[in-house]
Amino acid sequence: KKREIERLGKTYRTDYPKEELVDVLEKTLGVPLFQEQAMRLAMVAAGFTGGQADALRRGMAAWKRGGGVEQFRTPFIGGMTRRGYELDFAERCFKQICGFGEYGFPESHAASFAKLVYISAWLKRFHPAAFVVGLLNSQPMGFYAPAQLIRDAREHGVDVRPIDVNASDWDCTLEQDGVVSAASVDAGKSTWGTGGPSVRLGFRQVKGLSEVDAHRIVVARKRCGRFVSMLHIQRMADLDVSVLRRLARADALSSVPMNRRTGAWDALALSKSDAPLFDAIVRPPGPAVPLPVMPMGEEVIADYATTGLSLKQHPVSLVRGALDRWKIVTAAQLQHVDQCPVGRVVSVAGLVLVRQRPGTASGVVFITLEDETGVVNLIVWASTYERYRLAARHATLLQANGVVQREGQVIHVVVQKMIDRTTLLPSLTQPSRDFH
């Protein structure tokens, strides 16, 4: 602290109480981050009164709406020079305050957000299954949809189990039985969640299914035990045929046991009318109809159409052959410096998860893609975005060619060209989350 005081002391006269200025910015290493610091800086360095400093704070809050800060330039710089600071230093201080208006906030907000981040990071590290369940049950929220939250959890060793009429509640839940589902074997890239509870997806993930109908299923299951047929579900839970068909399309009847196609077929035979008089009569099963097995590609597309995610396979993996022919690298390959060094031009492709256009980024758009191996972050300059506007705005599956940038563990691709590859997955319904 003494060395910092000596350094700052060269900027202004030696008879001024230098310790006060250093105390204002010491904990943020000389950069004003909080509104309280900017106010204190104006009072200590420029001689502002408390009322003037508060007016400056309000001006900073209005910076993006037309500029309430500029009116303080003369009194701020004049106050600093009168108190012995050099003009150049005073102008730089005011420039910092002007820039501060675009990102600054109260220290109390910073502390609150920091606490939330710390707690969230701790939960994700030591209780990853509970963490992802909490996020899934709080949807819709945040940048990432359930499909991305689940992919990340599985990459950290969390076992995730599908929606099932004999196991699911409305919300996603935790199960601890020591059994790992086949869908999650070898899916993890780390071991955080290994040996911990499994995540059972809830009925809330089924598009169009009401919480009331889900509650009926849960109550009936607790009352009568395990469901053994679609008719059993209908009678015990008093469900409309349309609800059963929705469950069948979502592949939520595998424990009955019934796959997506046989479930949809059997649902056609159910009556829509109530017939309580005949509830106790066991209807003889109809003749078995051999239905062809649904190809994996259709299964995955149907999963996304009905639940917005799939535990079976990632959609991009279905078209990896075509992407390989175009020499498109995966998100995992992009992580390797030897394969994709800084400055190399690469082609990447994936589902568009997020589009962001911050007001402070001068028109730059940030796009996040996801393939079967991870995510890729794109930087799209305004001119490039306009040149490839249709692909950038509307593609579900997007190819981007650009230059690799690295800063520590953070990797970006600065886009030079974009191509809409949605025709490779024409039936996929995967809306992005866009922030402008």
DAQUIUR-V353179 format. One record per residue. N is the residue number from 0. RES is the residue in one small letter. OMEGA is omega in degrees with one decimal (999 if undefined). NEAR is the number of other ideal C-beta (glycine too) atoms within 8 Angstrom. D_FIRST is the distance of its C-alpha to the first C-alpha in Angstrom with 2 decimals. Layout:
n->[N/N]
res->[RES/RES]
omega->[OMEGA/OMEGA]
near->[NEAR/NEAR]
d_first->[D_FIRST/D_FIRST]
This chain:
n->[0/1/2/3/4/5/6/7/8/9/10/11/12/13/14/15/16/17/18/19/20/21/22/23/24/25/26/27/28/29/30/31/32/33/34/35/36/37/38/39/40/41/42/43/44/45/46/47/48/49/50/51/52/53/54/55/56/57/58/59/60/61/62/63/64/65/66/67/68/69/70/71/72/73/74/75/76/77/78/79/80/81/82/83/84/85/86/87/88/89/90/91/92/93/94/95/96/97/98/99/100/101/102/103/104/105/106/107/108/109/110/111/112/113/114/115/116/117/118/119/120/121/122/123/124/125/126/127/128/129/130/131/132/133/134/135/136/137/138/139/140/141/142/143/144/145/146/147/148/149/150/151/152/153/154/155/156/157/158/159/160/161/162/163/164/165/166/167/168/169/170/171/172/173/174/175/176/177/178/179/180/181/182/183/184/185/186/187/188/189/190/191/192/193/194/195/196/197/198/199/200/201/202/203/204/205/206/207/208/209/210/211/212/213/214/215/216/217/218/219/220/221/222/223/224/225/226/227/228/229/230/231/232/233/234/235/236/237/238/239/240/241/242/243/244/245/246/247/248/249/250/251/252/253/254/255/256/257/258/259/260/261/262/263/264/265/266/267/268/269/270/271/272/273/274/275/276/277/278/279/280/281/282/283/284/285/286/287/288/289/290/291/292/293/294/295/296/297/298/299/300/301/302/303/304/305/306/307/308/309/310/311/312/313/314/315/316/317/318/319/320/321/322/323/324/325/326/327/328/329/330/331/332/333/334/335/336/337/338/339/340/341/342/343/344/345/346/347/348/349/350/351/352/353/354/355/356/357/358/359/360/361/362/363/364/365/366/367/368/369/370/371/372/373/374/375/376/377/378/379/380/381/382/383/384/385/386/387/388/389/390/391/392/393/394/395/396/397/398/399/400/401/402/403/404/405/406/407/408/409/410/411/412/413/414/415/416/417/418/419/420/421/422/423/424/425/426/427/428/429/430/431/432/433/434/435]
res->[k/k/r/e/i/e/r/l/g/k/t/y/r/t/d/y/p/k/e/e/l/v/d/v/l/e/k/t/l/g/v/p/l/f/q/e/q/a/m/r/l/a/m/v/a/a/g/f/t/g/g/q/a/d/a/l/r/r/g/m/a/a/w/k/r/g/g/g/v/e/q/f/r/t/p/f/i/g/g/m/t/r/r/g/y/e/l/d/f/a/e/r/c/f/k/q/i/c/g/f/g/e/y/g/f/p/e/s/h/a/a/s/f/a/k/l/v/y/i/s/a/w/l/k/r/f/h/p/a/a/f/v/v/g/l/l/n/s/q/p/m/g/f/y/a/p/a/q/l/i/r/d/a/r/e/h/g/v/d/v/r/p/i/d/v/n/a/s/d/w/d/c/t/l/e/q/d/g/v/v/s/a/a/s/v/d/a/g/k/s/t/w/g/t/g/g/p/s/v/r/l/g/f/r/q/v/k/g/l/s/e/v/d/a/h/r/i/v/v/a/r/k/r/c/g/r/f/v/s/m/l/h/i/q/r/m/a/d/l/d/v/s/v/l/r/r/l/a/r/a/d/a/l/s/s/v/p/m/n/r/r/t/g/a/w/d/a/l/a/l/s/k/s/d/a/p/l/f/d/a/i/v/r/p/p/g/p/a/v/p/l/p/v/m/p/m/g/e/e/v/i/a/d/y/a/t/t/g/l/s/l/k/q/h/p/v/s/l/v/r/g/a/l/d/r/w/k/i/v/t/a/a/q/l/q/h/v/d/q/c/p/v/g/r/v/v/s/v/a/g/l/v/l/v/r/q/r/p/g/t/a/s/g/v/v/f/i/t/l/e/d/e/t/g/v/v/n/l/i/v/w/a/s/t/y/e/r/y/r/l/a/a/r/h/a/t/l/l/q/a/n/g/v/v/q/r/e/g/q/v/i/h/v/v/v/q/k/m/i/d/r/t/t/l/l/p/s/l/t/q/p/s/r/d/f/h]
omega->[179.2/179.1/179.0/177.5/179.5/179.7/179.8/-178.1/178.8/-175.9/-177.6/-171.7/-170.1/-178.0/178.7/-179.9/-172.9/-176.4/-176.8/-178.6/178.7/-179.9/-178.7/-171.0/-172.9/-172.4/174.9/172.5/173.2/-179.4/178.7/-179.4/-173.3/-179.4/180.0/178.9/179.7/178.3/-179.4/177.4/179.5/-178.8/-177.0/-172.5/-174.5/176.5/178.6/170.2/178.4/179.2/178.4/179.5/178.6/175.8/175.9/178.3/178.9/177.0/177.9/179.3/-179.7/-174.1/-176.1/-177.6/174.0/170.1/173.2/-176.2/-171.4/-179.6/-179.6/-177.1/-175.1/180.0/-178.7/-178.4/178.3/179.3/-179.8/-179.0/178.3/-179.4/170.4/179.2/177.5/-176.0/-177.9/179.3/179.3/179.7/178.6/176.7/-179.6/178.0/176.8/179.6/177.6/178.1/179.7/-177.2/-178.3/-177.8/-173.1/177.8/-177.7/180.0/179.0/176.8/-179.7/-179.9/-179.7/179.3/179.3/179.1/178.6/-179.9/-179.9/-179.2/-179.6/179.5/179.2/179.2/-179.0/-178.2/-171.8/177.5/-172.5/179.6/178.3/-179.6/-177.5/176.4/177.9/179.1/-179.2/-178.4/178.3/-179.2/0.4/178.9/168.9/-178.4/-164.9/178.2/-179.4/-178.6/-179.1/177.7/-179.9/178.1/-179.8/179.7/-179.8/177.0/178.2/171.2/-178.9/176.1/-179.1/-175.3/-173.9/174.2/-177.7/-177.3/-178.9/-177.9/-171.6/166.4/175.7/176.8/170.1/-174.2/176.4/176.4/-179.4/178.9/177.2/-179.6/178.2/-178.5/-177.9/-177.4/-175.3/-179.2/178.1/179.8/-171.2/173.0/176.2/-173.7/-177.8/-173.6/-177.7/179.7/179.0/179.7/175.2/177.6/173.8/179.9/-176.5/179.7/179.8/180.0/-178.7/-177.2/176.2/179.2/-177.0/177.5/178.7/179.5/177.2/179.5/177.6/179.1/-177.7/-179.1/-179.8/-179.8/178.2/-176.6/-171.3/179.3/-172.7/175.8/-177.0/179.0/178.7/178.0/177.8/178.5/-177.4/-176.0/-174.6/-177.4/179.0/-177.1/172.7/-179.5/-179.4/178.2/179.0/177.7/178.4/177.5/178.8/179.3/179.3/179.1/-177.9/-176.0/-173.2/-179.0/-176.1/-1.1/-176.1/178.1/-173.2/-176.5/180.0/177.0/178.5/179.5/-178.2/179.3/179.0/-177.2/-177.8/179.3/177.1/-176.7/176.4/177.5/-174.7/-179.0/-174.6/-178.0/-175.0/-178.3/178.0/-178.6/178.9/-178.7/177.3/-179.9/179.7/179.0/179.6/-179.9/179.2/178.8/179.6/178.2/-176.9/179.4/178.5/178.0/-178.0/179.1/179.0/176.7/-179.2/-179.1/-173.9/-176.9/179.7/-179.8/176.6/174.2/-175.4/-174.9/176.3/-177.8/-177.0/179.0/179.9/-177.8/-177.9/178.2/178.5/-179.7/177.3/179.2/178.1/178.2/177.5/-177.7/178.4/176.2/179.3/178.6/-179.7/-179.5/-174.9/-177.0/-177.6/179.2/-176.2/-179.0/177.9/177.8/-179.5/175.6/-178.4/171.8/177.5/178.7/178.3/174.3/178.6/179.2/-172.1/168.2/-179.8/175.3/-177.6/179.4/-177.9/-173.9/175.6/176.9/178.5/179.3/177.4/-177.9/176.8/177.2/176.2/169.0/-175.6/-178.2/-178.9/-176.8/177.8/179.6/-178.7/169.7/-176.6/177.2/-174.9/-178.4/178.2/179.3/-179.6/-178.8/-178.2/-171.4/-177.1/178.7/-176.6/-174.5/-167.0/-176.4/169.4/173.6/-171.1/169.9/178.8/173.8/-178.5/-173.3/-179.2/172.5/178.3/173.0/-173.0/178.5/-178.6/-178.5/175.0/169.1/177.2/-166.7/173.4/-177.5/177.0/-179.3/177.6/180.0/-176.4/-179.4/176.2/178.7/-170.4/-175.7/-176.1/174.7/-177.0/-179.7/176.9/174.5/-172.9/-179.7/-178.2/999]
near->[6/5/6/10/11/8/7/11/9/5/7/11/5/5/4/8/4/11/7/8/11/12/7/11/13/10/4/10/6/6/7/13/9/12/11/8/13/15/13/10/15/16/12/9/13/15/7/13/6/7/6/11/13/9/9/16/11/9/13/15/8/11/12/7/6/4/7/12/14/7/6/13/9/6/10/16/13/9/13/13/11/7/11/8/12/8/8/6/11/15/9/8/13/12/8/10/16/10/8/12/13/8/7/11/7/8/10/6/8/11/8/8/8/8/8/8/8/8/8/9/8/8/12/11/7/7/8/16/15/10/12/14/13/9/11/17/10/6/9/3/5/4/7/9/11/10/11/11/12/15/10/10/15/13/11/14/13/16/12/13/14/10/12/12/13/8/8/13/9/10/9/11/10/10/10/7/5/3/5/7/11/5/10/14/7/3/7/13/4/7/7/11/13/7/3/11/8/17/18/13/13/15/14/13/14/13/9/5/12/6/8/6/13/15/9/11/13/10/9/13/14/5/7/5/4/6/12/5/7/14/8/9/16/12/8/11/12/7/11/7/11/6/10/15/10/12/14/16/12/14/15/13/14/10/10/13/6/10/10/11/10/9/17/11/10/11/12/6/6/11/5/5/4/3/7/5/4/6/7/4/5/4/5/4/4/5/3/5/5/4/7/5/5/10/6/9/7/8/14/14/12/12/14/15/9/11/12/10/11/12/10/8/10/11/15/14/9/11/12/9/6/8/11/8/6/8/6/10/10/11/14/8/10/15/8/8/7/4/8/11/8/7/5/8/7/12/10/17/13/13/14/14/13/13/14/10/11/7/5/7/9/5/8/11/12/14/15/12/16/14/15/8/7/10/10/15/11/15/12/13/10/10/6/12/12/7/6/11/8/7/11/14/7/6/12/10/17/17/14/16/11/14/10/15/10/9/4/4/3/7/11/10/16/10/14/8/9/14/10/12/11/10/6/8/12/6/6/12/7/11/4/10/10/7/8/5]
d_first->[0.00/3.79/5.44/5.06/6.22/8.66/9.86/10.57/12.01/14.77/16.00/17.02/18.31/16.37/18.05/16.60/14.10/11.13/8.98/11.69/11.52/7.92/8.98/12.08/11.07/7.93/10.47/12.71/10.61/11.51/15.14/16.94/18.97/20.27/22.54/20.65/17.60/20.06/21.68/18.59/17.53/21.07/21.01/17.77/18.23/22.03/23.23/25.08/26.77/26.64/29.98/28.99/25.90/28.22/30.72/28.13/27.47/31.23/31.50/29.05/31.21/34.21/32.72/35.10/38.04/38.30/35.12/34.08/30.75/32.31/33.61/30.09/29.37/30.73/29.25/25.78/25.66/27.57/25.25/22.18/24.13/25.48/22.05/21.25/19.83/21.71/24.43/23.43/19.91/21.63/24.17/21.75/20.00/23.50/24.53/21.77/23.05/26.56/25.81/23.98/27.36/28.83/26.62/24.51/25.43/24.38/21.72/24.58/26.55/23.84/23.59/27.38/27.90/25.32/27.23/30.51/29.38/28.19/31.47/33.54/32.03/32.66/36.21/36.98/35.88/37.66/40.36/41.13/44.69/43.81/41.02/43.43/46.12/43.86/43.11/46.80/47.94/45.55/46.94/47.01/43.25/40.47/40.79/42.92/46.50/47.96/49.15/45.65/44.26/47.13/46.78/43.13/44.07/46.89/44.68/42.62/45.75/46.82/50.61/51.76/55.35/57.52/58.92/62.05/64.50/64.77/61.06/58.94/57.92/56.86/53.17/51.86/51.83/50.85/53.54/53.27/56.45/55.32/57.14/55.43/57.13/58.54/56.61/53.28/54.28/52.14/50.28/46.87/44.20/42.14/43.15/41.00/44.09/46.62/48.49/47.18/49.22/50.94/50.67/53.97/54.06/55.45/58.19/55.62/55.25/58.92/59.26/61.63/62.03/61.66/59.91/63.21/65.09/62.39/62.62/66.40/66.02/63.64/65.87/69.01/67.49/66.59/70.10/72.27/70.19/69.67/71.13/73.79/74.90/74.16/77.06/75.66/72.34/74.19/76.41/73.93/71.08/73.40/71.75/73.06/74.10/71.54/68.74/70.23/70.50/66.86/65.94/68.21/66.65/63.19/64.53/63.84/67.20/66.75/67.34/70.65/71.08/71.24/69.51/68.73/72.13/74.32/72.45/73.04/76.67/77.32/75.74/78.46/81.08/79.60/81.25/79.36/81.68/81.28/83.98/83.13/86.77/86.41/82.95/84.47/86.52/85.05/85.66/86.88/84.53/85.61/86.37/83.39/82.39/80.80/77.80/76.03/72.54/69.90/68.08/64.39/63.48/65.38/63.82/60.28/61.18/62.90/59.87/57.64/60.33/60.68/57.25/54.78/53.97/55.73/55.24/57.94/56.47/54.12/56.07/54.60/55.95/59.41/59.14/57.11/60.21/60.32/56.59/56.90/59.69/57.38/54.74/52.23/49.43/48.27/44.82/44.69/45.63/42.90/40.32/41.51/39.85/42.95/45.25/43.17/40.58/38.35/40.59/43.80/46.13/47.18/49.33/48.29/50.15/49.89/50.40/48.30/46.08/43.71/43.59/40.54/40.25/37.01/37.24/33.95/35.14/37.48/40.55/39.31/40.97/39.65/42.48/42.42/45.46/46.64/49.13/50.41/47.46/44.44/42.81/42.08/39.71/41.05/39.50/42.25/41.78/43.64/46.36/47.03/47.19/49.77/51.79/52.10/51.89/54.78/53.50/49.91/50.97/53.96/53.90/53.79/53.68/51.72/51.51/48.65/48.51/45.24/42.50/40.18/36.43/33.93/30.21/29.51/31.97/32.58/35.86/37.49/40.75/40.78/44.30/46.93/50.01/51.01/54.35/55.72/57.12/58.08/61.73/61.02/60.37/62.48/62.89/59.27/57.80/54.02/52.39/48.82/46.11/45.23/42.36/42.53]
